[in-house]
Amino acid sequence: MNHAQSLRENVRAHHERQIAAGYMKMTVYLPGDLIKRIDQIKEERGLSGRAQIVEEALRLLIEKQRA
């Protein structure tokens, strides 16, 4: 298996794990300044991606709306 095939297999396996855990994919367009701030938070927390930050922000918004 070459590198590209291995990478595709890893991505496929990751997607399957996410789906099995009950996650669904969502694609959004956001302003550049918001992405820059998300990336700053990502770096500060030592995270590898933006998803955890976006999920946390959405959960906080939903909780605030309930209150």
Buried (B, 14 or more C-beta within 10 A) or exposed (E): EEEEEEEEEEEEEEEEEEEEEEEEEEEEEEEEEEEEEBEEBBEEEEBEEBEEBBEEEEEEEEEEEEE
